[in-house]
Amino acid sequence: MEKRNAGRLNRQVGVVGLGCWQLGADWGEVDESDALALLHAAADTGVDFFDTADVYGDGRSETLVGRFLKERKDDGIFVATKMGRRLPAQVAEGYSRENFLAWNDRSRRNLGVDTLDLVQLHCPPTAVYSRDEVYDTLDEMVEQQRIAAYGVSVEKVEEALEAIRRPHVASVQIILNAFRLKPLEEVLPKAAEAGVAIIARVPLASGLLTGKYDKATTFGADDHRNYNRNGEAFDVGETFSGVPYEVGLEAVERLRPLVPEGATMAQFALRWIVDQSGVTVVIPGARNVEQARANAQAAQLEPVDGKAVAAVYDELIRPHVHERW
């Protein structure tokens, strides 16, 4: 698999990683043995970047990744985790040194490591990104070897740009897919200039860009694609990228003829992200071994027609998302 690096991350990683939200919660139940099998399947295909968070299943995702790490300890696996969402969504005051250290201790226990490869602030309130004391504490944690590097996960472009200006921020995780093109305008160029890694999350728009859904598709009660369509539990941009479901279905049908012969719609969507200059790694999720393998194979496709993707975005998607995030 192609490897990419950003200067501040100081590590090459495969361009297709694995997002591990689904191993914890909010996508329906994933059996423990199935979860470990798909982690190993991803690694066997060349995936070496795994993204999790302390709140995914209240630590279940981190714990499963930790078990996997022990079984692949000599394989150069890089694990990114996140902290901050153990607080209510809009409590900026809780981003304190005391809480950072406590959250860090918990994640290190869950993952079974002394030093976390990368810890990211997990979509905190916008005000947090501009607080000097937040970055001072993160710098202290690097000095203490609690973490090797730190970054941020953001909802909005302006949050990403604020973080990139900070000299020790190694990565920005942002929603980037064929339904969310705004980061291409400023975030990716400025990140590349600064040496900041770009981690592209929600790459398949919560599954819409797999091309497998239609108007009759239903989702379980414990699936955020059912209970968060209007932002009832967290930012609505995390569910279908904030695109109204039926609009997304129409856009997928416009994109479907662009999919290369022998490839899937999901692979096409992932390849489009890989093609974007400045992207370090894309982190699709997977619920089984077959999905994990297929996602990794997207890195082998030829570049896709970006102009056609932009045309569909401008006509159908832009009015719903571009100015909001």
Secondary structure, 3 states (H helix, E strand, C coil): CCEECCCCCCCCEECECEECHHHCCCECCCCHHHHHHHHHHHHHCCCCEEECCCCHHHHHHHHHHHHHHHHCCCCCCEEEEEECCCCCCCCHHHCCHHHHHHHHHHHHHHHCCCCECEEEEECCCHHHHHCHHHHHHHHHHHHCCCECCEEEECCCHHHHHHHHCCCCEEEEEEECECCECHHHCCHHHHHHHHCCEEEEECCCHHHHHHCCCCCCCCCCCCEHHHHCCCCCCCCHHHCHHHCCHHHHHHHHHHHHHHCCCCCCHHHHHHHHHHCCCCCCEECCCCCCHHHHHHHHHHHHCCCCCHHHHHHHHHHHHHHHHCCCC
